[in-house]
């Protein structure tokens, strides 16, 4: 699956929709729950991670396989973001 490279680089993955988390917060007694999609603001991070990973190729502290796995995971993550399957967001809520 597309998630396998992500799991290989980042470990166990668990993600739900923003609505899932909104509902969970409300069920836990939070009110005025707001969600802001910050995906576009986080996209430059992928480029920075890629640049940093490329700089680590040949570094004896990291195997080339691990660096390559990470680079592949960045490609997959970018594709999932582009097609709207993954988003990044920030919640704001108040507990009563």
C-alpha positions, 0 to 999 in steps of 0.5 A, a space after each residue: 500500500 501507499 502507507 508502507 513507505 510512510 510506516 517504514 520511515 515514521 513508524 506506526 501511523 494513525 490518522 483520522 479525518 478532522 471531523 473525527 477529531 472534532 467529534 472526539 473533542 466535543 464528546 470530551 466536553 470541549 466547546 467552540 471547536 474550530 479547525 484550521 487547515 494549515 496544509 499549504 503552510 506546512 508544504 515547504 517542510 517536505 522540501 526542507 526534509 528532502 534537502 536535509 536527507 540528501 545531505 545525509 547520504 554517505 553520512 556513516 551515522 545513517 544507512 543509505 537504505 534508511 535515507 532512501 526510505 525517508 526520501 521515498 516516504 516524502 514522495 508518497 506523503 507529497 502525493 497524498 497531500 496533493 490529492 487531499 488524502 492527508 491534511 495538516 490542521 490545528 484545532 482550537 477548543 475550550 473546555 467547560 
